[in-house]
């Protein structure tokens, strides 16, 4: 008995910081070039210009899609400048990434490249098995792109390139292959881990909030495994945590912030309300704590996450004087739980 086979449609995903209006223009350009394309909105709500947040979300979401998927990512503060437009072809699994050469694509694409020294390109915790990707610089002078604007390469360069790939065009037809060593590295958020559970101050962590999700969970840049590797911490010990605002604010991957960084830093010092310390429970799942309890756990992205059970860590922190914008810094102190007598003695001596 013969059955009809469903035609496989090319899948194209979009990740941007464009919000509600501009993605429609990209979709129109893609469908004009490839009407059969199945377009999936990964998200258009990356915080404006935040390359680190876009890189994190892209790397986590892209792996869920089938082979041959074309991922278009645009968080592009440098649009119209001399920065290159990239097309990256990955093998094993086969997939493509298209976007600006500002580090946005690297974590997702080179995270699949194992067996080589990628230090400085992608964190060790994100490296997986696979061949080294092929990197191409898109030739923006091709007739395919017409008279592109200098402010909207998502519509005028990246969308048509994705449609061309979906139609069977080879990357070699769209640009020149280059050495991967020449591309821009992703922004690095500083994570500091000091001390040990046996020490007087316990484990002290300074990390960056890369992104706050729709639940108000604050997703940090610290890989949970790095915490274990550094301290032997598993999260199952009889521990307690105290969360504070790091006085030394660091940028988390938004180049535009660097322009006004000094002025903003001075303003923060002037306006800053002293943040309270937040006591948090270390858990494996949200359900291990009562409603409204601040918790630390390994989040869906594999990093240390600050949440409030059935609540919002962002709102909870703001009510206690914290700055919660993406890129803010947290200091977390993890210690062994003490009895009431031990706690009273420490407060007396301290």
Phi and psi restraints in degrees (value plus and minus 20) as a CYANA .aco file:
   2 UNK   PHI    -106.4   -66.4
   2 UNK   PSI     122.5   162.5
   3 UNK   PHI    -148.0  -108.0
   3 UNK   PSI     130.4   170.4
   4 UNK   PHI     -95.8   -55.8
   4 UNK   PSI     115.3   155.3
   5 UNK   PHI    -113.4   -73.4
   5 UNK   PSI     115.8   155.8
   6 UNK   PHI     -91.0   -51.0
   6 UNK   PSI     110.9   150.9
   7 UNK   PHI     -87.9   -47.9
   7 UNK   PSI     112.5   152.5
   8 UNK   PHI     -99.2   -59.2
   8 UNK   PSI      99.7   139.7
   9 UNK   PHI    -112.6   -72.6
   9 UNK   PSI     121.5   161.5
  10 UNK   PHI     -86.5   -46.5
  10 UNK   PSI     114.1   154.1
  11 UNK   PHI    -120.3   -80.3
  11 UNK   PSI     108.6   148.6
  12 UNK   PHI    -146.0  -106.0
  12 UNK   PSI     104.5   144.5
  13 UNK   PHI    -123.8   -83.8
  13 UNK   PSI     133.9   173.9
  14 UNK   PHI    -146.0  -106.0
  14 UNK   PSI     109.6   149.6
  15 UNK   PHI    -150.5  -110.5
  15 UNK   PSI     102.4   142.4
  16 UNK   PHI    -167.5  -127.5
  16 UNK   PSI     155.6   195.6
  17 UNK   PHI    -130.1   -90.1
  17 UNK   PSI       8.7    48.7
  18 UNK   PHI    -103.1   -63.1
  18 UNK   PSI     -36.0     4.0
  19 UNK   PHI      55.7    95.7
  19 UNK   PSI    -160.5  -120.5
  20 UNK   PHI    -112.5   -72.5
  20 UNK   PSI     -47.3    -7.3
  21 UNK   PHI    -112.3   -72.3
  21 UNK   PSI     -73.7   -33.7
  22 UNK   PHI     -89.7   -49.7
  22 UNK   PSI     -47.4    -7.4
  23 UNK   PHI     -78.5   -38.5
  23 UNK   PSI     -51.7   -11.7
  24 UNK   PHI     -80.7   -40.7
  24 UNK   PSI     -56.0   -16.0
  25 UNK   PHI     -86.4   -46.4
  25 UNK   PSI     -59.5   -19.5
  26 UNK   PHI     -83.7   -43.7
  26 UNK   PSI     -63.4   -23.4
  27 UNK   PHI     -83.3   -43.3
  27 UNK   PSI     -60.7   -20.7
  28 UNK   PHI     -81.2   -41.2
  28 UNK   PSI     -61.2   -21.2
  29 UNK   PHI     -84.8   -44.8
  29 UNK   PSI     -61.8   -21.8
  30 UNK   PHI     -83.9   -43.9
  30 UNK   PSI     -67.1   -27.1
  31 UNK   PHI     -89.2   -49.2
  31 UNK   PSI     -48.8    -8.8
  32 UNK   PHI     -85.8   -45.8
  32 UNK   PSI     -54.5   -14.5
  33 UNK   PHI    -108.3   -68.3
  33 UNK   PSI     -47.9    -7.9
  34 UNK   PHI    -166.9  -126.9
  34 UNK   PSI      66.5   106.5
  35 UNK   PHI     -80.3   -40.3
  35 UNK   PSI     -42.2    -2.2
  36 UNK   PHI    -102.7   -62.7
  36 UNK   PSI     -27.0    13.0
  37 UNK   PHI     -82.7   -42.7
  37 UNK   PSI     120.2   160.2
  38 UNK   PHI    -121.4   -81.4
  38 UNK   PSI      90.4   130.4
  39 UNK   PHI    -118.5   -78.5
  39 UNK   PSI     105.5   145.5
  40 UNK   PHI    -134.2   -94.2
  40 UNK   PSI     105.7   145.7
  41 UNK   PHI    -102.5   -62.5
  41 UNK   PSI      86.8   126.8
  42 UNK   PHI     -88.4   -48.4
  42 UNK   PSI     -74.4   -34.4
  43 UNK   PHI    -193.5  -153.5
  43 UNK   PSI     132.5   172.5
  44 UNK   PHI    -144.1  -104.1
  44 UNK   PSI       2.6    42.6
  45 UNK   PHI    -139.1   -99.1
  45 UNK   PSI       5.5    45.5
  46 UNK   PHI     -82.4   -42.4
  46 UNK   PSI     115.1   155.1
  47 UNK   PHI     -74.1   -34.1
  47 UNK   PSI     116.9   156.9
  48 UNK   PHI     -70.8   -30.8
  48 UNK   PSI     101.8   141.8
  49 UNK   PHI      55.5    95.5
  49 UNK   PSI     -16.6    23.4
  50 UNK   PHI    -108.0   -68.0
  50 UNK   PSI      71.7   111.7
  51 UNK   PHI     -85.3   -45.3
  51 UNK   PSI     -58.9   -18.9
  52 UNK   PHI     -81.1   -41.1
  52 UNK   PSI     -65.2   -25.2
  53 UNK   PHI     -84.5   -44.5
  53 UNK   PSI     -63.2   -23.2
  54 UNK   PHI     -82.4   -42.4
  54 UNK   PSI     -60.8   -20.8
  55 UNK   PHI     -82.6   -42.6
  55 UNK   PSI     -63.0   -23.0
  56 UNK   PHI     -83.7   -43.7
  56 UNK   PSI     -68.9   -28.9
  57 UNK   PHI     -84.2   -44.2
  57 UNK   PSI     -63.9   -23.9
  58 UNK   PHI     -80.2   -40.2
  58 UNK   PSI     -66.1   -26.1
  59 UNK   PHI     -84.5   -44.5
  59 UNK   PSI     -53.6   -13.6
  60 UNK   PHI     -99.3   -59.3
  60 UNK   PSI     -57.0   -17.0
  61 UNK   PHI    -103.5   -63.5
  61 UNK   PSI     -54.9   -14.9
  62 UNK   PHI     -80.4   -40.4
  62 UNK   PSI     -54.9   -14.9
  63 UNK   PHI     -87.2   -47.2
  63 UNK   PSI     -35.0     5.0
  64 UNK   PHI    -102.4   -62.4
  64 UNK   PSI     -31.6     8.4
  65 UNK   PHI    -111.8   -71.8
  65 UNK   PSI     136.3   176.3
  66 UNK   PHI     -89.8   -49.8
  66 UNK   PSI     144.9   184.9
  67 UNK   PHI     -78.3   -38.3
  67 UNK   PSI     134.6   174.6
  68 UNK   PHI      55.9    95.9
  68 UNK   PSI     -20.2    19.8
  69 UNK   PHI     -83.7   -43.7
  69 UNK   PSI     121.6   161.6
  70 UNK   PHI    -125.7   -85.7
  70 UNK   PSI      96.2   136.2
  71 UNK   PHI    -122.6   -82.6
  71 UNK   PSI      99.4   139.4
  72 UNK   PHI    -127.0   -87.0
  72 UNK   PSI     100.6   140.6
  73 UNK   PHI    -146.0  -106.0
  73 UNK   PSI     109.6   149.6
  74 UNK   PHI    -156.6  -116.6
  74 UNK   PSI      79.5   119.5
  75 UNK   PHI    -148.4  -108.4
  75 UNK   PSI      80.7   120.7
  76 UNK   PHI    -157.6  -117.6
  76 UNK   PSI      49.8    89.8
  77 UNK   PHI     -79.8   -39.8
  77 UNK   PSI     -43.0    -3.0
  78 UNK   PHI    -116.2   -76.2
  78 UNK   PSI      -1.7    38.3
  79 UNK   PHI     -75.9   -35.9
  79 UNK   PSI     117.5   157.5
  80 UNK   PHI      67.0   107.0
  80 UNK   PSI     -28.3    11.7
  81 UNK   PHI    -108.8   -68.8
  81 UNK   PSI    -184.0  -144.0
  82 UNK   PHI    -101.6   -61.6
  82 UNK   PSI     -19.1    20.9
  83 UNK   PHI     -82.3   -42.3
  83 UNK   PSI     126.1   166.1
  84 UNK   PHI    -103.8   -63.8
  84 UNK   PSI     137.5   177.5
  85 UNK   PHI    -119.7   -79.7
  85 UNK   PSI     106.1   146.1
  86 UNK   PHI    -130.7   -90.7
  86 UNK   PSI     129.0   169.0
  87 UNK   PHI    -148.3  -108.3
  87 UNK   PSI     102.2   142.2
  88 UNK   PHI    -137.1   -97.1
  88 UNK   PSI     107.5   147.5
  89 UNK   PHI    -126.8   -86.8
  89 UNK   PSI     100.7   140.7
  90 UNK   PHI    -122.9   -82.9
  90 UNK   PSI     129.6   169.6
  91 UNK   PHI    -145.4  -105.4
  91 UNK   PSI     117.9   157.9
  92 UNK   PHI      46.9    86.9
  92 UNK   PSI      47.7    87.7
  93 UNK   PHI    -102.1   -62.1
  93 UNK   PSI     133.4   173.4
  94 UNK   PHI     -95.4   -55.4
  94 UNK   PSI     106.2   146.2
  95 UNK   PHI    -185.9  -145.9
  95 UNK   PSI     149.7   189.7
  96 UNK   PHI    -149.2  -109.2
  96 UNK   PSI     129.2   169.2
  97 UNK   PHI    -149.7  -109.7
  97 UNK   PSI     112.9   152.9
  98 UNK   PHI    -148.3  -108.3
  98 UNK   PSI     113.2   153.2
  99 UNK   PHI     148.5   188.5
  99 UNK   PSI    -191.1  -151.1
 100 UNK   PHI     -96.3   -56.3
 100 UNK   PSI     134.4   174.4
 101 UNK   PHI    -108.2   -68.2
 101 UNK   PSI      55.2    95.2
 102 UNK   PHI    -155.1  -115.1
 102 UNK   PSI      -5.3    34.7
 103 UNK   PHI      77.8   117.8
 103 UNK   PSI     -30.7     9.3
 104 UNK   PHI     -80.1   -40.1
 104 UNK   PSI     -59.1   -19.1
 105 UNK   PHI    -109.3   -69.3
 105 UNK   PSI     -34.1     5.9
 106 UNK   PHI     -87.5   -47.5
 106 UNK   PSI     -65.0   -25.0
 107 UNK   PHI     -81.8   -41.8
 107 UNK   PSI     -59.4   -19.4
 108 UNK   PHI     -93.9   -53.9
 108 UNK   PSI     -60.2   -20.2
 109 UNK   PHI    -103.9   -63.9
 109 UNK   PSI     -68.3   -28.3
 110 UNK   PHI    -100.1   -60.1
 110 UNK   PSI     -29.2    10.8
 111 UNK   PHI     -84.7   -44.7
 111 UNK   PSI     -36.9     3.1
 112 UNK   PHI    -114.7   -74.7
 112 UNK   PSI     -14.9    25.1
 113 UNK   PHI    -123.6   -83.6
 113 UNK   PSI      91.0   131.0
 114 UNK   PHI    -130.5   -90.5
 114 UNK   PSI     151.7   191.7
 115 UNK   PHI      55.1    95.1
 115 UNK   PSI      -1.9    38.1
 116 UNK   PHI    -166.8  -126.8
 116 UNK   PSI     143.3   183.3
 117 UNK   PHI    -102.0   -62.0
 117 UNK   PSI      85.9   125.9
 118 UNK   PHI    -130.7   -90.7
 118 UNK   PSI      -0.2    39.8
 119 UNK   PHI     -78.4   -38.4
 119 UNK   PSI     112.4   152.4
 120 UNK   PHI      68.8   108.8
 120 UNK   PSI     -33.8     6.2
 121 UNK   PHI    -119.2   -79.2
 121 UNK   PSI     -67.3   -27.3
 122 UNK   PHI    -167.6  -127.6
 122 UNK   PSI     123.1   163.1
 123 UNK   PHI     -77.9   -37.9
 123 UNK   PSI     124.3   164.3
 124 UNK   PHI     -75.8   -35.8
 124 UNK   PSI     -54.8   -14.8
 125 UNK   PHI     -87.1   -47.1
 125 UNK   PSI     -36.9     3.1
 126 UNK   PHI    -120.0   -80.0
 126 UNK   PSI     -22.2    17.8
 127 UNK   PHI    -100.9   -60.9
 127 UNK   PSI     113.6   153.6
 128 UNK   PHI    -149.1  -109.1
 128 UNK   PSI     158.9   198.9
 129 UNK   PHI     -93.2   -53.2
 129 UNK   PSI     133.1   173.1
 130 UNK   PHI     124.0   164.0
 130 UNK   PSI     149.8   189.8
 131 UNK   PHI    -102.3   -62.3
 131 UNK   PSI     139.0   179.0
 132 UNK   PHI     -87.2   -47.2
 132 UNK   PSI     109.4   149.4
 133 UNK   PHI     -84.8   -44.8
 133 UNK   PSI     134.6   174.6
 134 UNK   PHI    -112.1   -72.1
 134 UNK   PSI     113.3   153.3
 135 UNK   PHI    -134.2   -94.2
 135 UNK   PSI     111.1   151.1
 136 UNK   PHI    -145.2  -105.2
 136 UNK   PSI     122.8   162.8
 137 UNK   PHI    -114.6   -74.6
 137 UNK   PSI     100.3   140.3
 138 UNK   PHI     -87.5   -47.5
 138 UNK   PSI     112.2   152.2
 139 UNK   PHI    -102.7   -62.7
 139 UNK   PSI      81.1   121.1
 140 UNK   PHI     -92.3   -52.3
 140 UNK   PSI     -27.0    13.0
 141 UNK   PHI    -108.0   -68.0
 141 UNK   PSI     -23.9    16.1
 142 UNK   PHI     -82.4   -42.4
 142 UNK   PSI     126.4   166.4
 143 UNK   PHI     -77.1   -37.1
 143 UNK   PSI     -46.5    -6.5
 144 UNK   PHI     -73.2   -33.2
 144 UNK   PSI     -53.3   -13.3
 145 UNK   PHI    -115.3   -75.3
 145 UNK   PSI     -27.6    12.4
 146 UNK   PHI      35.7    75.7
 146 UNK   PSI    -165.1  -125.1
 147 UNK   PHI    -114.3   -74.3
 147 UNK   PSI      65.9   105.9
 148 UNK   PHI     -93.8   -53.8
 148 UNK   PSI     128.6   168.6
 149 UNK   PHI     -96.9   -56.9
 149 UNK   PSI     145.9   185.9
 150 UNK   PHI    -116.0   -76.0
 150 UNK   PSI     -17.6    22.4
 151 UNK   PHI    -140.8  -100.8
 151 UNK   PSI     -25.2    14.8
 152 UNK   PHI    -162.6  -122.6
 152 UNK   PSI      45.7    85.7
 153 UNK   PHI     -89.9   -49.9
 153 UNK   PSI     -40.5    -0.5
 154 UNK   PHI     -78.3   -38.3
 154 UNK   PSI     -63.4   -23.4
 155 UNK   PHI    -100.4   -60.4
 155 UNK   PSI     -63.1   -23.1
 156 UNK   PHI    -113.1   -73.1
 156 UNK   PSI     -40.4    -0.4
 157 UNK   PHI    -139.1   -99.1
 157 UNK   PSI     -76.8   -36.8
 158 UNK   PHI     -91.0   -51.0
 158 UNK   PSI     -60.4   -20.4
 159 UNK   PHI     -85.2   -45.2
 159 UNK   PSI     -68.9   -28.9
 160 UNK   PHI     -82.5   -42.5
 160 UNK   PSI     -55.6   -15.6
 161 UNK   PHI     -83.1   -43.1
 161 UNK   PSI     -61.1   -21.1
 162 UNK   PHI     -84.3   -44.3
 162 UNK   PSI     -62.4   -22.4
 163 UNK   PHI     -82.9   -42.9
 163 UNK   PSI     -60.4   -20.4
 164 UNK   PHI     -82.9   -42.9
 164 UNK   PSI     -63.4   -23.4
 165 UNK   PHI     -81.5   -41.5
 165 UNK   PSI     -63.5   -23.5
 166 UNK   PHI     -82.0   -42.0
 166 UNK   PSI     -48.2    -8.2
 167 UNK   PHI    -103.6   -63.6
 167 UNK   PSI     -19.7    20.3
 168 UNK   PHI      83.7   123.7
 168 UNK   PSI     -14.9    25.1
 169 UNK   PHI     -86.9   -46.9
 169 UNK   PSI     125.0   165.0
 170 UNK   PHI    -108.3   -68.3
 170 UNK   PSI     127.8   167.8
 171 UNK   PHI     -75.3   -35.3
 171 UNK   PSI     -54.7   -14.7
 172 UNK   PHI     -81.8   -41.8
 172 UNK   PSI     -42.6    -2.6
 173 UNK   PHI    -101.5   -61.5
 173 UNK   PSI     -33.5     6.5
 174 UNK   PHI    -124.7   -84.7
 174 UNK   PSI     -31.8     8.2
 175 UNK   PHI     158.7   198.7
 175 UNK   PSI    -194.4  -154.4
 176 UNK   PHI    -121.0   -81.0
 176 UNK   PSI     115.8   155.8
 177 UNK   PHI     -92.5   -52.5
 177 UNK   PSI     120.0   160.0
 178 UNK   PHI    -150.3  -110.3
 178 UNK   PSI     146.8   186.8
 179 UNK   PHI     -90.1   -50.1
 179 UNK   PSI     104.9   144.9
 180 UNK   PHI     -76.4   -36.4
 180 UNK   PSI     -44.8    -4.8
 181 UNK   PHI     -84.3   -44.3
 181 UNK   PSI     -37.2     2.8
 182 UNK   PHI    -109.7   -69.7
 182 UNK   PSI     -23.0    17.0
 183 UNK   PHI    -105.8   -65.8
 183 UNK   PSI     141.8   181.8
 184 UNK   PHI     -92.1   -52.1
 184 UNK   PSI     114.6   154.6
 185 UNK   PHI     -97.1   -57.1
 185 UNK   PSI     134.5   174.5
 186 UNK   PHI     -90.4   -50.4
 186 UNK   PSI     132.6   172.6
 187 UNK   PHI     -78.4   -38.4
 187 UNK   PSI     124.3   164.3
 188 UNK   PHI    -132.5   -92.5
 188 UNK   PSI     104.4   144.4
 189 UNK   PHI    -115.6   -75.6
 189 UNK   PSI     108.3   148.3
 190 UNK   PHI     -94.9   -54.9
 190 UNK   PSI     106.0   146.0
 191 UNK   PHI    -136.1   -96.1
 191 UNK   PSI     106.8   146.8
 192 UNK   PHI    -138.6   -98.6
 192 UNK   PSI     107.4   147.4
 193 UNK   PHI    -144.5  -104.5
 193 UNK   PSI     101.3   141.3
 194 UNK   PHI    -151.0  -111.0
 194 UNK   PSI     137.2   177.2
 195 UNK   PHI      61.4   101.4
 195 UNK   PSI    -190.4  -150.4
 196 UNK   PHI    -174.5  -134.5
 196 UNK   PSI     146.1   186.1
 197 UNK   PHI     -84.7   -44.7
 197 UNK   PSI     -47.4    -7.4
 198 UNK   PHI    -101.8   -61.8
 198 UNK   PSI     -31.9     8.1
 199 UNK   PHI     -98.1   -58.1
 199 UNK   PSI     145.1   185.1
 200 UNK   PHI     -82.5   -42.5
 200 UNK   PSI     -58.4   -18.4
 201 UNK   PHI    -116.9   -76.9
 201 UNK   PSI     -18.7    21.3
 202 UNK   PHI      50.3    90.3
 202 UNK   PSI    -172.5  -132.5
 203 UNK   PHI    -113.7   -73.7
 203 UNK   PSI     105.8   145.8
 204 UNK   PHI    -132.6   -92.6
 204 UNK   PSI     105.0   145.0
 205 UNK   PHI    -139.3   -99.3
 205 UNK   PSI     114.6   154.6
 206 UNK   PHI    -141.1  -101.1
 206 UNK   PSI     101.2   141.2
 207 UNK   PHI    -164.4  -124.4
 207 UNK   PSI     150.6   190.6
 208 UNK   PHI    -130.4   -90.4
 208 UNK   PSI     119.1   159.1
 209 UNK   PHI    -104.0   -64.0
 209 UNK   PSI      89.3   129.3
 210 UNK   PHI    -100.3   -60.3
 210 UNK   PSI     -53.1   -13.1
 211 UNK   PHI    -180.0  -140.0
 211 UNK   PSI     123.3   163.3
 212 UNK   PHI    -134.1   -94.1
 212 UNK   PSI     103.5   143.5
 213 UNK   PHI    -102.6   -62.6
 213 UNK   PSI    -197.6  -157.6
 214 UNK   PHI     -89.0   -49.0
 214 UNK   PSI     -35.1     4.9
 215 UNK   PHI    -107.3   -67.3
 215 UNK   PSI     -27.1    12.9
 216 UNK   PHI      68.0   108.0
 216 UNK   PSI     -11.7    28.3
 217 UNK   PHI     -93.7   -53.7
 217 UNK   PSI     113.4   153.4
 218 UNK   PHI    -118.6   -78.6
 218 UNK   PSI      90.8   130.8
 219 UNK   PHI    -113.1   -73.1
 219 UNK   PSI      99.4   139.4
 220 UNK   PHI    -113.0   -73.0
 220 UNK   PSI     151.6   191.6
 221 UNK   PHI    -107.6   -67.6
 221 UNK   PSI     -21.8    18.2
 222 UNK   PHI    -106.0   -66.0
 222 UNK   PSI      92.4   132.4
 223 UNK   PHI     -81.5   -41.5
 223 UNK   PSI     112.8   152.8
 224 UNK   PHI     -80.0   -40.0
 224 UNK   PSI     -56.6   -16.6
 225 UNK   PHI     -84.9   -44.9
 225 UNK   PSI     -51.6   -11.6
 226 UNK   PHI     -84.6   -44.6
 226 UNK   PSI     -55.8   -15.8
 227 UNK   PHI     -84.8   -44.8
 227 UNK   PSI     -61.7   -21.7
 228 UNK   PHI     -86.9   -46.9
 228 UNK   PSI     -65.3   -25.3
 229 UNK   PHI     -81.1   -41.1
 229 UNK   PSI     -55.7   -15.7
 230 UNK   PHI     -99.9   -59.9
 230 UNK   PSI     -53.8   -13.8
 231 UNK   PHI    -146.4  -106.4
 231 UNK   PSI     -32.0     8.0
 232 UNK   PHI      59.9    99.9
 232 UNK   PSI     -15.9    24.1
 233 UNK   PHI     -84.8   -44.8
 233 UNK   PSI     110.5   150.5
 234 UNK   PHI    -135.6   -95.6
 234 UNK   PSI     -33.6     6.4
 235 UNK   PHI      68.7   108.7
 235 UNK   PSI     -25.1    14.9
 236 UNK   PHI    -118.3   -78.3
 236 UNK   PSI     -27.5    12.5
 237 UNK   PHI     -90.7   -50.7
 237 UNK   PSI     149.1   189.1
 238 UNK   PHI    -102.8   -62.8
 238 UNK   PSI      64.9   104.9
 239 UNK   PHI    -144.1  -104.1
 239 UNK   PSI     143.0   183.0
 240 UNK   PHI    -155.7  -115.7
 240 UNK   PSI     138.1   178.1
 241 UNK   PHI    -153.5  -113.5
 241 UNK   PSI     129.1   169.1
 242 UNK   PHI    -148.6  -108.6
 242 UNK   PSI     106.7   146.7
 243 UNK   PHI    -131.4   -91.4
 243 UNK   PSI     110.7   150.7
 244 UNK   PHI    -152.8  -112.8
 244 UNK   PSI     153.5   193.5
 245 UNK   PHI    -108.6   -68.6
 245 UNK   PSI     108.0   148.0
 246 UNK   PHI     -91.5   -51.5
 246 UNK   PSI     108.0   148.0
 247 UNK   PHI     -89.6   -49.6
 247 UNK   PSI     -45.1    -5.1
 248 UNK   PHI    -116.5   -76.5
 248 UNK   PSI      68.4   108.4
 249 UNK   PHI     -90.8   -50.8
 249 UNK   PSI     116.6   156.6
 250 UNK   PHI    -142.2  -102.2
 250 UNK   PSI     124.7   164.7
 251 UNK   PHI     -90.5   -50.5
 251 UNK   PSI     122.3   162.3
 252 UNK   PHI    -131.5   -91.5
 252 UNK   PSI      15.8    55.8
 253 UNK   PHI      85.4   125.4
 253 UNK   PSI       0.3    40.3
 254 UNK   PHI    -131.0   -91.0
 254 UNK   PSI      79.1   119.1
 255 UNK   PHI     -77.3   -37.3
 255 UNK   PSI     -50.3   -10.3
 256 UNK   PHI     -85.1   -45.1
 256 UNK   PSI     -47.3    -7.3
 257 UNK   PHI     -88.5   -48.5
 257 UNK   PSI     -45.1    -5.1
 258 UNK   PHI     -85.3   -45.3
 258 UNK   PSI     -47.7    -7.7
 259 UNK   PHI     -86.1   -46.1
 259 UNK   PSI     -54.5   -14.5
 260 UNK   PHI    -137.0   -97.0
 260 UNK   PSI      -3.4    36.6
 261 UNK   PHI     -75.8   -35.8
 261 UNK   PSI     -66.7   -26.7
 262 UNK   PHI     -86.1   -46.1
 262 UNK   PSI     -63.3   -23.3
 263 UNK   PHI     -83.9   -43.9
 263 UNK   PSI     -62.9   -22.9
 264 UNK   PHI     -84.1   -44.1
 264 UNK   PSI     -59.1   -19.1
 265 UNK   PHI     -82.4   -42.4
 265 UNK   PSI     -62.2   -22.2
 266 UNK   PHI     -86.1   -46.1
 266 UNK   PSI     -58.8   -18.8
 267 UNK   PHI     -84.9   -44.9
 267 UNK   PSI     -60.6   -20.6
 268 UNK   PHI     -82.2   -42.2
 268 UNK   PSI     -59.6   -19.6
 269 UNK   PHI     -83.7   -43.7
 269 UNK   PSI     -57.1   -17.1
 270 UNK   PHI     -93.2   -53.2
 270 UNK   PSI     -64.1   -24.1
 271 UNK   PHI    -106.2   -66.2
 271 UNK   PSI     -33.2     6.8
 272 UNK   PHI     -84.0   -44.0
 272 UNK   PSI     105.7   145.7
 273 UNK   PHI    -111.5   -71.5
 273 UNK   PSI     115.4   155.4
 274 UNK   PHI     -81.3   -41.3
 274 UNK   PSI      97.2   137.2
 275 UNK   PHI     -96.2   -56.2
 275 UNK   PSI     122.5   162.5
 276 UNK   PHI     -91.8   -51.8
 276 UNK   PSI     143.2   183.2
 277 UNK   PHI    -106.9   -66.9
 277 UNK   PSI     120.7   160.7
 278 UNK   PHI    -131.2   -91.2
 278 UNK   PSI     103.9   143.9
 279 UNK   PHI    -102.1   -62.1
 279 UNK   PSI     111.2   151.2
 280 UNK   PHI    -151.3  -111.3
 280 UNK   PSI     131.6   171.6
 281 UNK   PHI    -118.1   -78.1
 281 UNK   PSI     119.0   159.0
 282 UNK   PHI    -113.9   -73.9
 282 UNK   PSI     102.0   142.0
 283 UNK   PHI    -153.7  -113.7
 283 UNK   PSI     148.5   188.5
 284 UNK   PHI    -117.0   -77.0
 284 UNK   PSI     -48.4    -8.4
 285 UNK   PHI    -160.3  -120.3
 285 UNK   PSI     139.1   179.1
 286 UNK   PHI     -81.6   -41.6
 286 UNK   PSI     -53.9   -13.9
 287 UNK   PHI     -90.1   -50.1
 287 UNK   PSI     -29.0    11.0
 288 UNK   PHI     -97.8   -57.8
 288 UNK   PSI     -27.2    12.8
 289 UNK   PHI    -143.9  -103.9
 289 UNK   PSI     130.9   170.9
 290 UNK   PHI     -87.6   -47.6
 290 UNK   PSI     138.0   178.0
 291 UNK   PHI     -75.2   -35.2
 291 UNK   PSI     113.7   153.7
 292 UNK   PHI      66.1   106.1
 292 UNK   PSI     -14.1    25.9
 293 UNK   PHI    -108.9   -68.9
 293 UNK   PSI     108.2   148.2
 294 UNK   PHI     -87.7   -47.7
 294 UNK   PSI     115.4   155.4
 295 UNK   PHI    -156.8  -116.8
 295 UNK   PSI     135.3   175.3
 296 UNK   PHI    -137.8   -97.8
 296 UNK   PSI     116.4   156.4
 297 UNK   PHI    -179.6  -139.6
 297 UNK   PSI     151.5   191.5
 298 UNK   PHI     -99.8   -59.8
 298 UNK   PSI      95.0   135.0
 299 UNK   PHI    -103.2   -63.2
 299 UNK   PSI    -199.1  -159.1
 300 UNK   PHI     -82.6   -42.6
 300 UNK   PSI     -44.4    -4.4
 301 UNK   PHI    -108.1   -68.1
 301 UNK   PSI     -19.1    20.9
 302 UNK   PHI      61.8   101.8
 302 UNK   PSI      -9.8    30.2
 303 UNK   PHI    -132.5   -92.5
 303 UNK   PSI     147.1   187.1
 304 UNK   PHI     -87.0   -47.0
 304 UNK   PSI     110.7   150.7
 305 UNK   PHI    -145.5  -105.5
 305 UNK   PSI     118.1   158.1
 306 UNK   PHI    -124.5   -84.5
 306 UNK   PSI     101.4   141.4
 307 UNK   PHI    -157.5  -117.5
 307 UNK   PSI     148.5   188.5
 308 UNK   PHI    -144.9  -104.9
 308 UNK   PSI     103.9   143.9
 309 UNK   PHI     -78.0   -38.0
 309 UNK   PSI     102.6   142.6
 310 UNK   PHI      35.2    75.2
 310 UNK   PSI      11.8    51.8
 311 UNK   PHI    -171.2  -131.2
 311 UNK   PSI    -183.9  -143.9
 312 UNK   PHI    -141.4  -101.4
 312 UNK   PSI      98.4   138.4
 313 UNK   PHI     -84.6   -44.6
 313 UNK   PSI     -55.1   -15.1
 314 UNK   PHI     -81.0   -41.0
 314 UNK   PSI     -71.2   -31.2
 315 UNK   PHI     -84.8   -44.8
 315 UNK   PSI     -63.7   -23.7
 316 UNK   PHI     -78.7   -38.7
 316 UNK   PSI     -62.4   -22.4
 317 UNK   PHI     -90.2   -50.2
 317 UNK   PSI     -61.8   -21.8
 318 UNK   PHI     -81.8   -41.8
 318 UNK   PSI     -55.9   -15.9
 319 UNK   PHI     -86.8   -46.8
 319 UNK   PSI     -36.4     3.6
 320 UNK   PHI    -131.5   -91.5
 320 UNK   PSI      -0.4    39.6
 321 UNK   PHI      69.3   109.3
 321 UNK   PSI     -10.5    29.5
 322 UNK   PHI    -101.4   -61.4
 322 UNK   PSI     128.2   168.2
 323 UNK   PHI    -106.6   -66.6
 323 UNK   PSI     114.8   154.8
 324 UNK   PHI    -145.4  -105.4
 324 UNK   PSI      -8.2    31.8
 325 UNK   PHI     -84.3   -44.3
 325 UNK   PSI     132.4   172.4
 326 UNK   PHI     -78.2   -38.2
 326 UNK   PSI     111.0   151.0
 327 UNK   PHI      82.8   122.8
 327 UNK   PSI     -27.7    12.3
 328 UNK   PHI     -89.4   -49.4
 328 UNK   PSI     138.8   178.8
 329 UNK   PHI    -130.7   -90.7
 329 UNK   PSI     123.7   163.7
 330 UNK   PHI    -140.6  -100.6
 330 UNK   PSI     126.1   166.1
 331 UNK   PHI    -132.1   -92.1
 331 UNK   PSI     107.2   147.2
 332 UNK   PHI    -144.0  -104.0
 332 UNK   PSI     106.3   146.3
 333 UNK   PHI    -134.0   -94.0
 333 UNK   PSI     102.9   142.9
 334 UNK   PHI    -131.6   -91.6
 334 UNK   PSI     105.3   145.3
 335 UNK   PHI    -155.1  -115.1
 335 UNK   PSI     144.3   184.3
 336 UNK   PHI     -93.0   -53.0
 336 UNK   PSI     123.2   163.2
 337 UNK   PHI     -85.9   -45.9
 337 UNK   PSI     122.0   162.0
 338 UNK   PHI    -135.8   -95.8
 338 UNK   PSI     135.7   175.7
 339 UNK   PHI     -91.1   -51.1
 339 UNK   PSI     147.6   187.6
 340 UNK   PHI     -80.5   -40.5
 340 UNK   PSI     -56.8   -16.8
 341 UNK   PHI     -86.7   -46.7
 341 UNK   PSI     -63.4   -23.4
 342 UNK   PHI     -84.8   -44.8
 342 UNK   PSI     -59.6   -19.6
 343 UNK   PHI     -85.1   -45.1
 343 UNK   PSI     -62.7   -22.7
 344 UNK   PHI     -84.1   -44.1
 344 UNK   PSI     -58.5   -18.5
 345 UNK   PHI     -86.5   -46.5
 345 UNK   PSI     -60.5   -20.5
 346 UNK   PHI     -84.5   -44.5
 346 UNK   PSI     -61.6   -21.6
 347 UNK   PHI     -86.8   -46.8
 347 UNK   PSI     -54.5   -14.5
 348 UNK   PHI     -87.3   -47.3
 348 UNK   PSI     -62.8   -22.8
 349 UNK   PHI     -96.6   -56.6
 349 UNK   PSI     -47.3    -7.3
